[in-house]
């Protein structure tokens, strides 16, 4: 064997040894995880829909991981405080964060972001929360066509309620505006319950609520449900048609998903995905989620990454075309 051939063989052997070491290390990282409690950061206040979903996950994850899972509420600054804490955490799987729709819209809504999408690795989606368009029952509006005609006849005059700037209710209305080519005026409340009251009292004419925030008012006749934004009718509101049934191709919800800090090893990401997927498949977890009008929706890390890219593109287009006074 020539000296050149010997050198080449040595290089190949060295590369093979290095690859074996890396594979063993990666396998070891996955097998040792978790070796302490896992923190699930929720960048929202306790008691809301995202927090409730995290707590549905908590017990099942603990059982399957063999470690405590601590739900840590870090609300504020349009969810960026808690999300930033996760971005800065060690990439070892012991800190993950539950995000929702504002995670992608914030990149357009906010002037400055303390982190980038590249600071995270998607693990999976867990649920999709559909919206229900409700109006004050004193208005002569019975169908989605009635609402669209009403809004277009009063450009900039119709008030709608939201749970706050950049929340799911706000974004749902902005998407509706972009689809019908008409503008309304946002009135921002501090949460879903005050928003529903605002519609009931006539302070605002309508809102895109959730089953949790609007269900009581719909059942009591204080709110009139016009349409749901799901693909098919919701079990909670079987008599309320979808927007698509009424001629508007509006199918969109406020999804919830789990991210890990960038550079978290793939075996750990896969372990977390498998654990969450298995947990979300359990009837005792699915029932309260569906009872709240939400859909259980689990995707692979790769599917979630593609979905985030699509959502970021969608909301960048919707929000950049709107007046900053609405944001």
Order of alpha helices (4+ residues) and beta strands (2+ residues): alpha-beta-alpha-beta-alpha-beta-alpha-beta-beta-alpha-beta-alpha-beta-alpha-beta-alpha-beta-beta-alpha-alpha-beta-alpha
